[in-house]
Amino acid sequence: MKKKWLWCLLALIAVVCIISMCFRRPDLSQMKVSTGKLEIYNEFPSKYIKPRTVRVWLPDGYDKMEKCSVLYMHDGQMLFDDSVTWNHQEWQVDEVMGRLIADGKIPPCIVVAIDNAEQDRINEYFPCKTYLQLPSDVYNQVDVKEFTADNYLKFLVEELKPFIDSHYKTFPDKEHTAIMGSSMGGLISLYAICEYPQVYGAAGCMSTHLSLMLPNALGQPKVDCEPWAEAFRVYVEKNLPSMGDHYIYMDRGTVDLDGDYGPYQDKMDAMFRNNRWDDNHYDSRVFEGHEHNETCWAKRLDQPLLFLLK
């Protein structure tokens, strides 16, 4: 009887150990890259947002380069190494960027990867000033004070960018500074180029969450997100940067969440065309069969990089 109890206890311990291994946080300090090298700044300080890890990817041969363009990317923990990401997927930024640079298809470029704030990610990436385009009875249905994207952008522009430009060999002008993300990261990238057109000359918005989908995402009372989606389009139209020296890339897949973006992306495309943005400055694409995940973004990552960094 005692042996049976002992075997049950050992089996229970084994199960607990397996579960804890499956759900433990990945060790992002061990993140590795296939090309170039990563320089990691843990707990990067800010007076605007919570400290977080910032990773700087430098291309092969960086030490011999004179100056580089800079691409700022959101959700930094998902970009380089699928062995340490929560879903075992990655953007393959180092592989794709390294290949394009080595082939001479884009100029040398540094990637600044900013980790998201996990539980606060939605609020940090939600375009704050959208609510200004709504009647008060609509935006009062949610707590707009929770939206912190303006502070997140202040961190990028006032704190992080000066640090990068002073510590690395960069071209600091907007012609050589781009910003990019996916889903909510696509929203904040489009918002960033509208808010800071003097800082960012290009924005990449992949699988952009143009539906805004407020109810579940923010955990607030159920509201109709359609007015918010329309309000964001109105905001973008009112704050579009000049076409001549700015470039914007947008895309979507056709499966799962990306499949819901079609009508919203069509309206956004029409707005850009109505404002006479041409194909040299605005590129919007649809990728059949692509899902809303890092694996699919990696498959087509070369497209925005070629368009934005040319």
Residue pairs with C-beta under 8 A, 6 or more apart in sequence:
26 84
26 85
26 86
27 84
28 53
28 77
28 84
28 115
29 40
29 42
30 84
31 38
31 40
31 55
31 77
31 80
31 81
31 84
32 38
32 80
32 81
32 83
33 57
33 80
33 81
33 94
34 94
34 95
34 98
35 59
35 60
35 94
35 95
35 97
35 98
35 99
35 102
36 57
36 58
36 59
36 60
36 62
36 94
36 97
36 98
37 57
37 58
37 62
38 55
38 56
38 57
38 58
38 80
39 55
39 56
39 58
40 53
40 54
40 55
40 56
41 53
41 54
41 55
41 56
42 53
43 51
43 52
43 53
44 51
44 52
44 53
44 54
44 160
45 51
46 155
46 159
47 159
48 151
48 152
48 154
48 155
48 158
48 159
49 117
49 124
49 148
49 151
49 152
49 155
50 117
50 120
52 114
52 115
52 116
52 117
53 76
53 77
53 115
54 76
54 112
54 113
54 114
54 115
54 160
55 76
55 79
55 80
55 112
55 113
55 115
56 110
56 111
56 112
56 113
56 164
56 168
57 80
57 93
57 94
57 97
57 110
57 111
57 112
57 113
58 110
58 168
59 65
59 68
59 97
59 98
59 101
59 108
59 109
59 110
60 98
60 101
60 102
61 108
62 68
62 108
62 110
62 169
65 108
65 169
66 169
67 169
67 170
67 171
68 107
68 108
68 109
68 110
68 168
68 169
68 170
68 171
68 176
69 107
69 108
69 109
69 110
69 170
69 171
69 176
69 177
69 178
69 309
70 109
70 110
70 111
70 112
70 164
70 165
70 168
70 170
70 171
70 176
70 177
70 178
71 109
71 110
71 111
71 112
71 178
71 179
71 180
71 305
71 308
71 309
72 112
72 114
72 156
72 160
72 161
72 177
72 178
72 179
72 180
73 79
73 91
73 93
73 111
73 112
73 113
73 114
73 179
73 180
73 181
73 185
74 114
74 116
74 125
74 180
74 181
74 182
74 185
74 188
74 189
75 115
75 116
75 121
75 181
75 182
75 185
76 113
76 114
76 115
76 116
77 84
77 85
77 113
77 115
77 116
78 85
78 89
78 90
78 91
78 294
79 90
79 91
79 93
79 94
79 111
79 113
80 90
80 91
80 92
80 93
80 94
80 113
81 90
82 88
82 89
82 90
82 294
85 294
87 293
87 294
89 293
89 294
89 295
89 298
90 294
90 298
91 294
91 297
91 298
91 301
92 298
92 301
93 111
93 113
93 301
96 298
96 301
96 302
96 305
97 106
97 109
97 111
97 305
100 106
100 302
100 305
100 306
101 107
101 108
101 109
105 306
106 305
106 306
106 309
106 310
107 309
109 309
110 164
110 168
110 170
112 160
112 164
114 156
114 160
116 124
116 125
116 185
117 124
120 148
121 184
122 184
122 217
122 218
123 146
123 147
123 148
123 149
123 218
124 148
124 149
124 151
124 152
124 188
125 149
125 152
125 181
125 184
125 185
125 187
125 188
126 147
126 149
126 184
126 187
126 188
126 212
126 218
127 147
127 149
127 187
127 188
127 190
127 191
127 232
127 235
128 144
128 147
128 148
128 149
128 150
129 150
129 191
129 195
129 235
130 212
130 228
130 231
130 232
130 235
131 139
131 144
131 147
131 231
132 235
133 231
133 232
133 234
133 235
133 238
134 227
134 228
134 231
138 223
138 224
138 227
138 228
141 220
141 221
141 223
142 214
142 218
142 220
142 221
142 223
143 220
146 218
146 220
149 188
149 191
150 195
152 188
153 188
153 191
153 192
153 195
153 196
156 179
156 192
157 196
157 199
161 172
161 177
161 199
164 170
165 172
170 176
171 177
173 201
174 197
174 198
174 199
174 200
174 201
174 245
175 201
175 245
176 201
177 199
177 200
177 201
177 202
178 200
178 201
178 202
178 203
178 204
178 308
178 309
179 189
179 192
179 193
179 200
179 202
179 203
179 204
180 189
180 203
180 204
180 205
180 206
180 304
180 308
181 187
181 188
181 189
181 204
181 205
181 206
182 205
182 206
182 207
182 208
182 297
183 206
183 207
183 208
183 209
183 257
183 292
184 209
185 206
186 204
186 205
186 206
186 207
186 208
186 209
186 250
187 205
187 208
187 209
187 210
187 212
187 232
189 203
189 204
189 205
190 203
190 205
190 208
190 236
190 248
190 250
192 199
192 200
192 203
193 200
193 202
193 203
193 241
193 246
193 248
194 235
194 236
194 239
194 240
194 241
195 239
197 241
197 242
197 246
200 246
201 245
201 246
201 247
202 246
202 247
202 248
202 249
202 308
202 309
203 246
203 247
203 248
203 249
203 308
204 249
204 304
204 305
204 307
204 308
205 248
205 249
205 250
205 251
206 249
206 250
206 251
206 252
206 297
206 300
206 304
207 251
207 252
207 253
207 257
207 258
207 261
207 292
207 296
207 297
208 250
208 252
208 261
208 265
208 268
209 261
210 229
210 232
210 261
210 264
210 265
210 268
211 225
211 229
211 260
211 261
211 264
212 225
212 228
212 229
212 232
213 225
214 220
214 223
214 225
214 228
215 221
215 222
215 223
215 225
229 264
233 267
233 268
233 271
236 268
236 271
237 271
237 275
240 272
240 275
240 277
243 275
243 276
243 277
243 278
243 281
243 282
244 281
246 281
247 281
247 282
247 283
247 307
247 308
248 272
248 277
248 281
248 282
248 283
249 282
249 283
249 284
249 303
249 304
249 307
249 308
250 265
250 268
250 269
250 282
250 283
250 284
250 285
251 284
251 285
251 286
251 287
251 300
251 303
251 304
252 258
252 261
252 262
252 265
252 285
252 286
252 287
252 290
253 259
253 286
253 287
253 288
253 289
253 290
253 291
253 292
253 296
254 262
254 286
254 287
254 288
254 289
254 290
255 289
255 290
255 291
255 292
256 291
256 292
257 292
258 290
258 291
258 292
262 286
265 284
265 286
268 284
269 284
272 282
272 284
283 307
285 300
285 303
287 296
287 299
287 300
290 296
290 299
290 300
